[in-house]
Amino acid sequence: MCEQIVRFALGALLLTLGFSAAAQQPGKVYRIGILAGSSQDLREQHGNEALQQGLREIGYVEGKNIIMEYRYTEGNVALLPELAAELVCSKVDIIVAAAAGYVGVLAAKNATTTIPIVRSGMPFDPVELGLVESLARPGGNITGFTNITTETVGTRLELLKETVPTLIRVAVLYDAANPGNVLHAKEVQTAGRALGLTVQ
């Protein structure tokens, strides 16, 4: 599944850059900026090897015709604006925002309006958060795909209620500093009320 997501992001990345294996410019070395939470997260959660493999399959090899510029927050999301700015200053051709969900994409967006930004599996509504104009026509410099889950919140709570029929209260833990989490928590509240559950 992770490999499929990364391959989709790779496709978005290549379309955004507007190049293909057949149309590679001789001698051109593309710089791909990776904004990630940590090297461990990148390996385990974001499928860096799948990204590298997908690039190799279409003729892009790190150190030959692409350079990967990695920037890691190592858990300190306050570093995101600085790290995104570093990637812009290093003149990358594209930024893959793999760090901290919405906050990582926002940091990249605030750092540049011209360098394409790719994000795979956004678990939030990028339109509602003002990152893109619409899902069909995002506009601007952000692309990728979203796996918005807010519309499935009710279904998940229904399943939970069926599994535990005596359920009357549900606790939700989320990071209030992340607007994507806040939207999701509101959906949980709404779905919980409809099912007669108290959501804390």
C-alpha positions in Angstrom: 0.0 0.0 0.0 2.8 2.4 1.0 4.6 1.6 -2.3 1.4 2.4 -4.3 1.0 5.7 -2.5 4.6 6.6 -3.2 4.3 5.6 -6.9 1.2 7.9 -7.2 3.2 10.7 -5.6 6.1 10.0 -8.0 3.7 10.3 -10.9 2.4 13.6 -9.6 6.1 14.7 -9.1 7.0 13.8 -12.7 3.9 15.5 -14.1 4.6 18.6 -12.1 8.1 18.8 -13.3 6.9 18.2 -16.8 9.5 15.7 -17.8 9.5 12.0 -18.8 12.1 9.4 -19.3 11.8 9.9 -23.0 12.2 13.7 -22.8 15.1 13.9 -20.3 17.4 16.8 -21.0 20.9 15.4 -21.6 23.1 16.3 -18.7 20.3 17.9 -16.7 20.5 17.0 -13.0 17.2 17.5 -11.1 17.2 18.4 -7.5 14.4 16.8 -5.4 13.9 18.3 -1.9 12.5 16.0 0.7 11.0 17.6 3.8 10.6 14.9 6.4 10.0 14.4 10.1 13.0 12.1 10.6 15.2 9.7 8.6 13.5 6.8 10.4 10.0 8.1 9.5 11.0 8.6 5.9 12.2 5.0 5.6 9.3 3.4 7.4 6.3 5.6 6.7 6.9 7.4 3.5 8.5 4.7 1.4 11.7 6.4 0.4 13.0 3.2 -1.1 9.8 2.9 -3.2 10.3 6.5 -4.4 14.0 5.7 -5.2 12.9 2.5 -7.0 10.2 4.2 -9.0 12.6 6.9 -10.1 15.2 4.3 -11.1 12.6 2.4 -13.2 12.1 5.5 -15.4 15.7 6.3 -15.7 16.4 8.6 -12.7 19.3 7.5 -10.5 20.5 9.4 -7.4 23.9 10.8 -8.0 23.6 10.5 -11.8 20.7 12.6 -13.0 18.9 13.5 -9.7 20.1 14.8 -6.4 18.0 14.2 -3.3 18.2 17.0 -0.8 16.9 15.8 2.6 15.8 18.0 5.5 14.6 16.4 8.8 12.8 18.0 11.7 13.7 15.1 14.0 10.4 15.7 15.7 10.7 19.5 16.1 8.0 20.9 13.8 9.1 24.4 14.7 12.1 23.8 12.3 9.8 23.3 9.3 9.8 26.9 8.0 13.6 27.1 8.3 14.1 23.7 6.6 11.6 24.6 3.8 13.5 27.8 3.2 16.8 25.9 3.0 15.4 23.7 0.3 14.2 26.8 -1.7 17.7 28.4 -1.3 19.3 25.2 -2.5 17.3 25.6 -5.7 15.5 22.3 -5.7 13.2 21.6 -8.7 10.5 20.1 -6.5 9.7 19.7 -2.8 8.2 16.4 -1.5 6.5 17.5 1.8 6.5 14.3 3.8 6.7 15.9 7.2 4.0 16.7 9.8 1.0 16.6 7.6 -0.6 20.0 7.0 2.1 21.8 8.8 4.8 20.5 6.5 2.9 21.4 3.4 2.1 24.8 4.8 5.8 25.4 5.6 6.7 24.5 2.0 3.9 26.7 0.6 5.0 29.7 2.7 8.6 29.2 1.5 7.8 29.3 -2.2 5.0 30.0 -4.7 6.9 28.8 -7.7 8.6 25.5 -6.8 6.1 22.6 -7.2 5.2 20.9 -3.9 4.0 17.2 -3.8 2.3 15.7 -0.9 0.9 12.1 -0.9 -1.9 10.9 1.3 -3.0 14.2 2.8 -5.3 13.1 5.7 -7.1 16.5 5.5 -9.1 18.6 3.2 -6.6 20.9 1.4 -9.4 23.0 0.0 -10.9 23.8 3.4 -7.4 24.6 4.8 -6.7 27.0 1.9 -3.8 25.0 0.4 -5.5 24.6 -3.0 -8.4 26.1 -4.8 -10.2 22.8 -5.5 -9.5 19.1 -5.7 -10.1 19.0 -9.4 -8.1 22.2 -10.2 -5.7 22.9 -7.3 -4.1 25.9 -8.9 -0.9 27.2 -7.3 2.1 25.0 -6.8 0.8 22.2 -4.6 -0.2 18.8 -6.0 -0.6 15.2 -4.8 -3.6 13.4 -3.6 -5.7 13.4 -0.4 -7.0 10.5 1.6 -9.6 12.6 3.4 -11.1 10.4 6.1 -13.6 12.8 7.7 -16.5 11.4 5.8 -15.8 7.9 7.2 -15.8 9.1 10.8 -19.5 8.3 11.2 -19.0 4.8 9.8 -16.1 4.1 12.1 -18.0 5.3 15.1 -21.0 3.1 14.1 -18.8 0.1 13.9 -17.3 0.9 17.3 -20.9 1.2 18.7 -21.9 -2.1 17.2 -18.8 -3.8 18.6 -19.4 -2.3 22.0 -23.2 -1.8 22.3 -22.9 -0.3 25.8 -20.6 2.4 24.5 -21.7 5.9 25.6 -18.5 7.9 25.7 -15.5 8.2 23.2 -12.3 10.1 23.9 -10.3 11.7 21.1 -6.7 12.7 21.3 -5.4 15.1 18.7 -2.9 17.9 18.2 -4.9 21.2 18.4 -2.0 23.0 16.7 -2.7 21.0 13.5 -5.7 22.5 11.6 -6.2 19.1 9.8 -6.6 17.4 13.2 -9.0 20.1 14.4 -11.3 19.5 11.4 -11.2 15.8 12.0 -12.1 16.2 15.7 -15.1 18.4 14.7 -16.3 15.6 12.4 -16.0 13.1 15.3 -18.1 15.4 17.5 -20.8 15.7 14.9 -20.9 12.0 14.1 -20.8 11.2 17.8 -23.9 13.4 18.6 -25.8 11.7 15.7 -25.1 8.3 17.4 -26.0 9.5 20.9 -22.3 9.3 22.0 -20.5 11.8 24.3 -17.2 12.8 22.6 -14.5 14.1 24.8 
